[in-house]
Amino acid sequence: MDPVLPHAQDEQTAIDRKRAIRRREVARSIKGARDRLNIPPPQASTYKREQLHLFADTRISATYAVPMLVLILGSIATLWIAPAVVAIWCAATVAAHGMMVFAARRYEQNSLDQGPGRLWFTRFTLGDLFYGTCWAAFFLLPAKDRSAEGFLVLQFAAMLIVVAMNTTQSATLPKALLCSTLPITMAATASFLQFAGPIHFTLAAMAIGAQGFFLVLGHQLFKNANTILEYRAEKDHLIAELETANSISDESRRRAEAANMAKSRFLATMSHELRTPLNAILGFSEIMKDEVLGPMKNAQYRSYAADIHGSGAHLLNLINEILDLSRIEAGRHELQEEAILLTEIVEECISMMQIRAKERTIGLDHQCEQDLAEVWVDERAMRQVVLNLLSNAIKFTPAGGDVRITLGWSSGGGQFIAVRDTGPGIPEDEIPLVLQAFGQGSMAIKSAEPGTGLGLSIVQALTDMHGGNFALKSKPGEGTEAIVTLPKSRNMNYADASNERAASRQFA
């Protein structure tokens, strides 16, 4: 199986908790931004204008439907009412409807120049009152036989259809709704109550009940319209905020890019300006401490020369690591990939670190599987990864300890490099810290050897560039194990037999 951290679940929980905290901080930031923008809540005047627009649009959309209904109803009514009377009623009703359509069109044309005052509310309300009165007149027209069953059915059906139509047309203006429907219901009820039959009382009661139902329906339509208007207003405010935030983000990105360019130029300049005197410091201090030009009579001077050389070497290493990490973070570190054997890189790095390990009486051993395939990687980058891991392991391993590097197949078909030491280990809560740039654990702070805290960050960045995974397992008193895993796609000439063999293995 692929090597993983023993406390991966706990780390994932910690990451989720941090994400939740960030989300809450973003929510608070958005709320603060809204407060700073001081966007006022939608005023009633804004909704009034929108309500007028909805009312006008609805009336305009029914321009031809209402006259057709008037003509159909008038044609049927001629069976009981004189055609001349019906024609006068039809003309008056169509004229009232035309007046409302004309007013609606005029409002739509001039709405940008007219404020949302009471003038148009009054006009539309009075217009609906006249319109409703014209419809109510239908139920008061003189008929040959008002008690005829067919005429009663016509009146009741007309009352339901017209009240329902006016409810949908005037729902956004409650007063106009009442003015356009109440006269119709009152006229229909009065017409039914002219006779004392049970059917007439029943129709009158149903007319009053229908009026109540349509008023409730109109109120609900009015609430729904206001809700839609609120959502639209909120959406408009959010769009404005997003546009503002986008402008701020673009400006911040531009500044960040400019700052990144300045940082790159600064690092390039400082690299040249610091390396030049450091070369002289390292060269001359080495000549002095090794007494190449002759013995130094004062031993203290030799000690000072050695200290100068050591400090210069540390400073040069720090500069190199900062530049490497900066290039990687800036995306300017390009991989020069080729097919190589990881075993060769590991053996070369062990040879380079062998002298340092012997000076500290630390055992340095390695174990590599024999059937490893070549991998498509950047040789310099992988050498830097192995050297950083070995250097860290030797640095924190006490005298007489052991450092072992293992190279083999992972269960996913890739290859791994694991470096294990017998040092003091790292507390669990410090593992995320040591993986950050310039991060150092408590053991590193107590160590006598200076460090930059960039080694593991560089290892992690280079591993990510290869599409691999870097993991760190450690417990206080049990040593530390650093594991770099390359994906299967990095293998060259990978045989199916090797894949089956790797799947059967488990790396502890």
N, C-alpha and C positions, 0 to 999 in steps of 0.2 A: 504494500500500500504506500501511497505517497506520504512522505514525512510531513507531519503537521504539528502545530503547537499543542501541548497538552491542555492548555487553558484557552483554546480557541473560542469555545462557547462563551466563557466569561468576557473575553475581549470583545466578541460580537455584541454582547449585552451592553458593555460599556460604550461601544460605538453607537448603538441604537439610542442609548440614553443621551449621548452628546447630540445626536441628530434631533431628538425631541427638544432638547434645550435650545438648539439653533432655530428650530421652527417657531418655538415660543418667542424667541428674541426677534425673529422676522415679523411675527404678528404684532409684537409691541412696536417695532419700528414703523410698520405700516400705519398703525393707529396714531403714533406720534407724527408721522408725515401728514396724515389727514388733519390732525389738530393744527399743525404748523400752516398747512395750506388754508385753514380756516374756511373750509367749504361749508356754507350755510345749508341747512336742510331745505328740501324743496318747499317753496312757499305755496300757499293756497292759490295765489294769483297765477302761478305757473300751471297748476292743475286746472284752473278755470279755463285758461286758454286752450289747453289740450282737450278738455271736455267739450269746449265749443267746436274745436276741429273735428272731434269724433261725431258730434251731433250733425255738423254741416255735411261731413262725408256721407253719413248714413242717409240723410235727406236727399242728397244729390244722386246717390246710387238707386234710389227708388223713384227717380224722375218719371219713368214710363210705366212702372209697375202699378202705381196707385191709380192713374187714369184708367188702366185696363180693368182694375177691380171695380171702379165706379161704373164703368160702362156695363160690365157683366151684371152687377147688382141692379143697376137701373133697368136693364133689359128684362130681367126676371120680375122686377117690381111692377112693370106695366100690366101684369096679369091682374093686379088688384088696385093699382093707382093710375090715375089719368096720365097718359104719356106727356102731356104738356107740363104737368106738375113735376113729373120725374125729370124732364129735360131741364127745367129751371134748377132743380136740386143738383143735378149732375154738373151743370155749368158752374154753380156756386162752389161746389166741393172741389172741382178741378181748378177753379180760380184760386181757392184758398191754398190748395197744394202747390200751384204754380208760384204763388206769392212766397211760400216757404222755401221753395227751391231757388227762386231768385235771390232771396235774402241769404241763403246758404252760399250760393256762388259769389255773391258780393263780398261776404265775409272772407271766403277763401282767397279772393283776389286781393283784398285790402287788409288781410290779417296782420301782415308785417308792419303796417303803418298805424294800426289801431291797438290801443292798449286793452288789457283784459278787464275793463270796467264793467259796470252793471248795465251799460247801454244795450249791448248785444244780448245779454241775458233777458233783459226786459223785452226786447224785440222778439226774440224767439219764443218767450213764454206767452206773450200776447198773440203772436202768430199761431201758436199751437192751440190757444184758447179758441180763436176764431175757427181754426181748422177742425177742432173737436166739436164745436157747436154746429158746423156744417154737417158733420157726420151724425150728430145727435138729431138734427132736423129730419133725417130719413125716417126715424121712428115716430115722428109726429105728423107725417104727411097724411092727408085724408085718403082713406081707402074705402072700397065698396063694401067689404066685409072684414073688419079688423079681427073678428073672432074666428075667421076661417083657420083651419088647422095648418094648411100650407103656408099662409101668411105668417102665422106664429113661428113656424119652423124657420122661415126666411129671416125674420127679425132676429131670432135668437142666434142663428148661425152668423148673420152679419155682425151682430154685437160681438161675438167671440173673435171672429176674424179681425175686425177693425181694432178692437182693444189690444189683441195680441200684436198686430202690426205696429200700432202706435207705441206699445211698450218697448219693442225692439228699437224703434227709431228714436225715441226720446229718453232712453234709459240713462244717458249721461247727464241729463238735466232733470232732476227729480220734480221740480216745480212745473216744468213744461210737460212732463209725463202726466202729472195729476190733471193739468188743464186739458190735455188732449184725450184723456180716457174717462174722467169722471162725468162730463156732460153726456157722453154716449150711454154710460151705464144708468145714469139718472133718467134719461129720456126713455130708454128701453124698459126700465122698471115701471115708470109711470104709464107707459103704453100697455104693459101686461096687467097692471092693477086697475085698469079701466073696467075690467070684467071680474066677476066674483067666482069664477070657476076654479076648481082645484088645479087644473093645468096652468092657469094663469098665475096663481100664487106660487106654484112650483117653479115656473120659469123666472118669476121675479126674484125668488130666493136664490136660484142658481146664478142669475145675473149679478146679484150683490156678492155672492161667494166668489164668482169668477173675477170680479173687480178686485176683491181682496187678494186673491191668488196672484193676479198680474202685478199688483202693487208690490207684493213681496218679491216676485220674480224681478221686477224692475230694480228694486233695492239691491238685490244680489248682483244683478248685472252692473249696477253702479259701483258696488264694492269691487267687483272683479276688474272693472275698467281702471279704478284708482290704483289697485294693486299692480296692474300692468304698467301704469304710468310711473309708479314708484320704482319698479324694477328698471324701467327704461332710464329714469333719472339717475338711479344708482349706477347703472351701466355707463352712462355718459360721464359721471364723475370718475369712475374707475378708469375709463379710457383716458381721461385727462391726466389722472395720476400716473398711469402707465406711460403715457407719452413723456411726462415730466421725468419719471424715473429712467426711461430709456435715454433721454437726453443727458441726464446726469451720468448714466452708465457709460454712454459713448465718450463723454468728456473724461470720466475717470479712466476708461481704457486708454484713451489717447495719452493721458498723463502717465499712466503706468508704462505704456510703450516707450514714451520719451525717457522716463526714469530708468527703464531697462536698458535703453541704448546708452544713456549716460553711465550706468553701472558697468556696462560692457567696455565702454571706452576707458573708464576709470581703472578697471581691472587690467586691461591691456597695458595702459600707461604705467600703472604701479608695478605690474609684472616686470616690465623692462627696467624701470627705475630702481627696483629693489634687487632684482637678480644681478645687475651689474656690480653694485658694491658688495653684495653677498658673496659673489665669486672671489672677489679680492680678499674679503674677510676670511672665508673658508680656506683659501689657498695659503695666505700668509700665516694664519693661525696654525694650520697643519704643519707648515715648515718650522714654525717656532716650537710647537709642542714636541715634534719629532727631532728637533735639534739638527736639522739637515745641514745648516751652515756653521755648525759648531755648538759645543755645549753651552748651556746657560748656567752660570754659576749660582743663581738664586733659584731654588726649587719652587718658591712661591710664584715666580714668573711663569714657570712651566705649567703650574696648576691653573694660573689665569689664562694662559694660551689654550689649554684644554677646555676650560669653561667657555671661552669665546668660540671655539670651534664647535662645541656641542650646541651652544645656543644658536649659532648661525645655521647649523644643520637643521635644527628644529624649526627655525623660522622659515627656511627654504622649503621644508616639507609641508609646513602649514600653507604657504603661498601656493604650492603645487596642488594641494588638495582643495583649497578654496577655488582655484581656477578650474579644476576638473569638475567640481560640483556645480559651479556657475555655468559652465558650458553645457552640462547635462540638463540643468533646469531651464536654460534658455533654448534648448532644442538644437544646439549647434554642434553637439557631439555626434559625429557620424560614425557608424560602425563600418569598419573595413573587414568584411566577413570573408572567411575562407574555410576550407575543410581541414580540420586539425583533430588530433587525438588529445583528449583531456589528460590522459595519463602522462603524456610528454610535458604538458604545462605543469602538472602537479609535481613531477619529479624534478623539473627545473627549479620550481619555487622552493622545494624542500632543500635542494642543494644550496640555494641562496640564503636560506634561513638557518642552515645547519650550524654555522659558526656562532650565530647569536644564541642558539639554543644550548650549545656546549658551554658557552661562557656562563650561562645561568644553571648549568647542570640539569637541563631539562631534556627528557627523552623525546625524540621526534620520530614518529613511525608513520607508515602509510600502508594502506591495503587497497588494491585495485583489482577489479575483475578482469579476466584475460580476454573476454570476447566483446569488449566495448567497441562500438563503431565510431567512425569519425563524426564530428559534429560541425555544423555550419555556424561559426561564431567569429567574433572579433578576438584575435589572439591576444592583443595587447590588453583589451578589456578583461578577458578571463584571467590573464596573468595578474592583473591588478586586483581582481576579486580574491584570488587565492592568496596573494601576498598580504592583503589587508586582513583576511581571516587568520592566517598564520601569525601575523605580527600581533594581533590582538590576543590570540591564544597564548603566545609566548610571554607577552607583556604581563598578563594577569595570572600566569601559572607560577606558583612558588618554586623555589629551588628544590630539585629532586622530583618534581612532578613529571607528568607525561602529556604530550600532545599527539593525537592520532588523527590522521586525515583518511577518509574512506571515499572511494569512488566506485560507483556501480549503477545498475539499472534501477529505475523506479517502477512502480506498478503501472503507471500510465504509459510506459513505453519510452520515457525519456531517460535522462541520466542525471545523477545527483552527485554533489560534492559535499561531504560533511566533515567539519573540523570540530573535534571534541577535546576539551582540556580538563584538567583536574584542579582548576582554580577555585576560588571561593564562591563562584556562582553569582547570579544576579537575582535580587528579589523580584517576585512576580510583578509588583506594581511599577517597577522601574524598567521593564522590558520595552514598553512603548516609548519611554523617554530616551533610551540609548539608541533607538532606531531613528530618532530625529537628528537633524543637522545640529552639531555642537552639543548634542545631548550626552551627558556623562552620568553614570550611576554613582552610588555612594562608594562602591569599591574602587572606581576609577579615581574619584577625588582623593581617597586615602592612599592611592598608589604613589610610589616615589617617582615613577616614570611619567614624564609629561605626555599629554595627548591632546589632540584637537577635537575629538568627538565627531569627526567627519568620516572615519573609515567605514563604519557600517552603513551610513547614509549613501556613500558612493557605491558600496556593494549592492545595496538594495536598488539604487537607480540603474546601475549597469545590468543587473539581473532583469529588471522590468523591461529594459530596452531590448533584451533578448526574448521577451515573452515568457520568462521563467518566474519562479517563486522563491522568495527568501524567507526563511523561518529561523527563529531563535528560541531554543529550549534551554531553560536554566532553572536551578533551584539553589538556594544558599547552602553551601557545604557539599554540593554534589557536582560542581563543575558546570560548564556551559557547552552547548552543542549548537553550532551554526550550520544551517543546511541550505544549499543552493540547488534548486531543481530546474533543469532545462526541459522544455516540452519535447514531445515525440517528433514534432515537425522539424526540429533542429538536427535530427539524426540523418546521416548519409548512408545509403546502401543498407537500410535496416531490413533484416531478414525476418520472415514470418516466424521462423523457429525461435529467434531471439525474443520476439514479442510474446510468444506463448510462455517461454521460460521466465520472462520478466513478470508476466501477470501472476505467475505462481509464487513469486517471492514477496516477502513482506520485510520492509526496512523498519527495524525497531528504533 
